[in-house]
Amino acid sequence: MSESTHLHPDESVYDSLAEAHEDGQWAFGTGFEDVQEEITAPVPDGVDAADLAQYCLMLGDDALICAQRLSEWVAGAPELEEEVALANIALDLLGQARVLLARAAHLGAGADEDALAYLRAEPEFRNVALAEIGYDLDFARAIARLLVFSTWRLALLSRLLTSRDPVLAAVAGKGVKELTYHRDHAAQWTVRLGDGTALSHTRMQAALAAVWPYVEELFRTSELEARLPGVAADPADTRADVDAVLDEVIAAATLTRPTRPGAGTIGGRGGRQGVHTEALGHVLAEMQSVARLHPGATW
């Protein structure tokens, strides 16, 4: 992944999007030799299949929607190389989403991964609000979101390395490597902008302030996650790790940690319960339009 943003002089900047991947399963986001066999692995003893399916939807939707938002930066980033970097990060997340949605479908959440991605309505998605919010192509805000999202998701997947569910553990096994790069890439840009010119510093500080209301939701443990000890990762346990990384990056960037409280929820319900911001509707309208216009089509 990291090699894709450091190109040989004779290499096209777009070659990295089609380059061969060692594991042969890059689109699925894991190193499985037999993807279908792993996705259909037995549910761990004592675990409710429906609960596991919904948990896979949570993690898969986070990755899917954030990938869609990142793809908006293709042809819009400040540097051509950065467009490729963000496209590759989006592909990493899409690979994670494919495995998780396929696992969820196998466990009864839907017909298949495509149906779950393209045919569900807003209330059926389980992603956190941070993944869906849009910033009208404000690059600093996109970087702030990527910094927080990747730092948090890396902490989650690090805990899923020992999950009793083999699919979650396998996604985490490759995902932690990918997310380490995503986090470091965002951190470098945060420092570059925050400790840059007076204008870039001001915009990066404003970007953190815009993202901050959606941070608190990341650490809220849902009833579903509480029912899956040993299988799911408790997001509340990630707070210390996430805070430590963010504080270090913010200090290096000469920025100030925002103090704005988290966004409110409706009756204590948020993205994990299908209650979303209006931004998700815009994401789905774009992402699902072709599949809904041509139902049953394959390509």
N, C-alpha and C positions, 0 to 999 in steps of 0.2 A: 504493500500500500504506500508506504513512505517513499519508495523508489519511484513511484509514478509521478511525483512532483519534482523530480530532479532528472531532466531529460538530457540525452546525448545531443550534441549539436546537429546531428543528421536526422534526429527523430522528430516526427511530427508531434505536436502537442496533443493531438487527439489519438495517437497510436496507443497510449496507455489505457484507453477505455476498452480496447479490443485485444489487449495483450493476453498471452496465455497465462493461466494461473496454475501453480504447481499442483494444487489438490484436485483440479478438474471439476470442482463443484462450487466455483466462486459465487454463482448466482444463488446458491442455497445457503451461503454464509457459514458452512461447516466443512470439515474434512471427511465427512462420511464417505466410505467406499460405496455403500448402497443406501442412498438417501431414503428411498421408499421403505426399506427394511427398518431403518432407524425411526422414521416417523411413526411407524406402526408398532413400535416397541410396547410391551405390556405396561399397563398402568401399575405403579408401585402398590404393593399390598397395603390395604387400609385407606387408600386414597380414592375419593369420589371422582369418577371420570369427568362428570360435568363441571366440577370445581376446577379440575386441572385444565380443561378446555377453556374455561373463562380466564384463567390465569395466563394461559398462552395467548389469548386474545389481548389481554392488557399489555403484555410485553411486545407482542407483534404489532398492535396498533400504535404504540409509542414510536416504534421504529418506522413503520409504514408512513405515518403522517409527517414525521420529521424529515424523512427522505423526500417526500413530495415537496415540502417547503424548501429544502436545500436545492432541489432540482430547479427551482425558480431562478437560481443564480447562474445557470448556464447562459452565457452571453450577457450577463449583467454584472459580474464581479469586476473589481478595479484592475485586475491583471488577468491576462489570458491563462497563465499558469494556475491562478487561483480558481478559475472556472473549472479546470480539470480536477483540481484538488477537491473542491466541493462536490463535483459530480461523482468522484470516487468514494467520498464519504457517504453520499446518498446511496450509492450502489452497495456499500458495506451494510448499511442499515436495511436496505431492501432485501439483501440476502438473509439477514437475521429474521426479517418479517416473514419471508416466504416459508422458512422452516416452521416458525411458530404458528402461522396461520394454517399451514398444512397439517400440523399436529392437532390444532384445535378442530379442524374439519374432520379429521379421522376420529376424534373423540365425540363427534356429534354436534359440533357448533354450527356446521354448515355443510354445503355440498362439496366444496373444495376451496382452495386458497383464493381462486379468482372470484368466486361468489362472495366470499367474506370481504374481499377488498372492494369489489365494484358494485355489489348489489345490496349492501346493508345501508340503512338510513342512519342519520346522525345519532339518534338515541341508542343505537346498537353498538356504537364504537366505544371503546374503553380506554382511550389514550388520555394522558394528562394534558391539561390546557397548555402547558409550555410548548408542547410539540406542535400545536395547531395555530397559535397566534401568528398573525402576519405583520410585517413591518414596512410595507410599501418600498421594498428594496433599499432599506437603510442598512448598509453593510455593517456598521458598528453594532447595530442591534442584532443582526444575524449572527455575528461573532459572539456576542454576549450570550445569546440563547444557546449556541453550540457549546460554549464553555460550560455553562451550567448543566445542560442536558447530558453532555458526554461525561462530565465528572460524576454526575449522579448515576447514570446508567453503568458506568464502569464499576462503581461501588456495588451496585446491585448484582451485576454479572459475576463479579469477583466472589460474591457470596453464593452464587448459584453453581460454582464449580463443583461443589459437593452435594448438589441436589440429588435426591433419591430418584428423580425422573431422568432417565438417560438422555432424553432429547434436550431438556433444559441444560443439563451439564455439558453436553456437546456444543450447544450454541454458545454457552459461556466460555468454553475452552478456546474457541476461535475469537469470540466477541471481545474478550478482554484485550487481545492483541490489537484488534482494530480500534477499539475505543481508546486505548492508550494513545494511539496516534491522533485520533480525533481531538482528544482533550489537549494534547500537547500542541497541535496545530492551532487550536483556538486560543490557547494560552499565549503562544508567540504573537499572534495578531493583537491580542488584548494589550500586551506589553508594548508592542510596536505603536499602537494607536494611543494608548494612555500616556506613555512616556515620550510621545512625539512632539508635534507642534501644539500650540495653545488650542487651535481649533480641533485637532484630532483628540486631544485630551478631553475637551468639553463634550464632544460628541460621544466618546466612549463612556464617560461618566453618565451622560444622559441615557445611553443604551443600557447600562446596568440598572439604572433606576426604572426603566421601562420593563425589564425582565423580572425584577425582584418581586412584584406582587404575585407571581406564579410559582415562586420557589417553595413556599410553605406546603403546598399540595403534595410535593414530591415525597415528603416525609410522613404523610398520613397513612396509617395502616388501615386497609379496608377489612371488612368482615371476612371476605373471601381469603385474603392473604393470611389472616389469623387462623383460618381453618386448615392451612396447609403447612404446618411445621415440618421442617426437614425437606420440603419440596420447594416452597416459595421462599423468597428472601424478604425479610421484614424491612420495609423502607425506612422505618424509624431508626433502625440500627445503622443506617448509612450517614446520618446527619453529621457526626463528628468527623468522619473521613472527608465528606464533601466540604464542610466548613473549613477544614485545615487546608485543603487544596485551593479553594477560592480565596481565602485570606492571603495565602502566599502569592498567588497571581495578582490579586488586587494591589498588594503592597509593592510588588515589583513594577507594576504599571503606574505607580504613584497616584492611584485612584483611592476613593473612599467607599467603604462598604455601605450600600444603601440601608436605610432603616425603615423604609416604607413597609407597612404590614402586608401580609398576604391577601390576595383577593378573597372576597367572601364567597361562601357557597350557599346553595339553596337548601335549607333544612339539613345542613351537614353533608349534602351530596355534591359530588363533583364529577370529573371526567371518568373516574373509575365506575361510577354508577350511571353513566350515560348522560350527564348534565354538562353541556359544553358551551363555549363562547360562540358568538355568531360567526367567528372566523372559520370554524370547521365546515360550515355550510359552503363557504366559498372554495375551500380546499376540495371537498367532495364533488362540487359541481364541475370542477376542472378535471379531477382525477377519474371520475366515473362516467363522463359524458359519452365517450366513444362506446364503452361497453353497454351502456343503457340504450344508445341509439341503434346498436347492432347486436341485440341479444342473441346469445348462442354462437356468435362468430368466433373463429379461432384464427390465430396468426402467429 
